[in-house]
Amino acid sequence: MGQRAVWFARNEQAEALERAGRKAEALALYEANAREGCDLSFTYERLGALYEEQGKLEQALEAFETARRIEQKRGPSKRLVRLVRRVEALQRRLQDREHEQRARLLFAEASYSSGRPQRAAAGTQQRKGCLGVWLLGAIGLGGLLGWLM
């Protein structure tokens, strides 16, 4: 049996394992194909999906990009479009996660330097709420609606 036939057989077995809920075993089969240099985009697409389910976004992105490169060599297809969209979506998620982590870090540093770690955030939120109530009381709900229109 040729190498590609072995990869196809593993993929079929891994698919059956996924359907049975045995995702760790399926992942091991897909990973075995990848280690052997498999050139089937399906293998990497499934690897990406399983890594994404586990929250391993960097590994998922790498697998989807590999699947996209393989599929791109074959020419335009629905699978290629789907893979391009998955890659772009994962890149956005990773960027968003990085921005959130930076924001948390900056907020933590700002709170720490002020000497009031928890009260700084709570006080800011409380003041915003008070301002809204004060504005409604000062100009009245009718005046606010008229101003907005």
Phi, psi and omega in degrees: 000135180285166182299317180297323178296322177297316180296317178299316181298317178297318179299317178298317179295317180296320177300316179297320178295320177299314179299329180276001179083009181262066189291327179296320179291321178297316179302318180299322179291316177298319179296323177298317177300316182296319179298329181274005177082028180310139179246030178255119183299329180304317181304312184285330176296317179290321176303313180301316181296317181291320177296319180298318177301326181277356181083010178270075189292324179295316179293322178297315179300315179300317180294316179296323178295322177296315178300318180297316179298317180296314182292327180298325179295332182280341180108179183301139178197165176296322179298319179298316178299315179299318181292320178300317179296320179297317179299312181297318180296318179293321177299318177296316179299318179294320177296315179299317180297320179295318179296319178298318180296319178296317180297316178299318180296314178297318179296317179296319179295318180294318179294320181294317183290336179281344180084359179231077188303311185269325186290332182298313182291316182295319180296321180296314180295321181295317180297320179299317179296319180295322180297316179298317179294319181297316180298316179299318180291323185288316185252352179078152183296319180296318179295321179296314180296319178296321180293321181290330182273000000 
